[in-house]
Amino acid sequence: MGDPHADDHGAYGEAPVFAGAADFALELLESRTLDGRIQELVYRPTLH
């Protein structure tokens, strides 16, 4: 699975979802499979 943040160059596209928000990365804390197909992923944001 890839990182759940912007690409390696910091490009967010033309209409970023979090426009105006602080620059942060997401650290994966835990994951579990609920029914064999659905995954629950818990992340913690950390400022750059």
Buried (B, 14 or more C-beta within 10 A) or exposed (E): EEEEBBEEEEEBEEEEEEEEEEEBBEEEEEEEEEEEEEEEEEBEEEEE
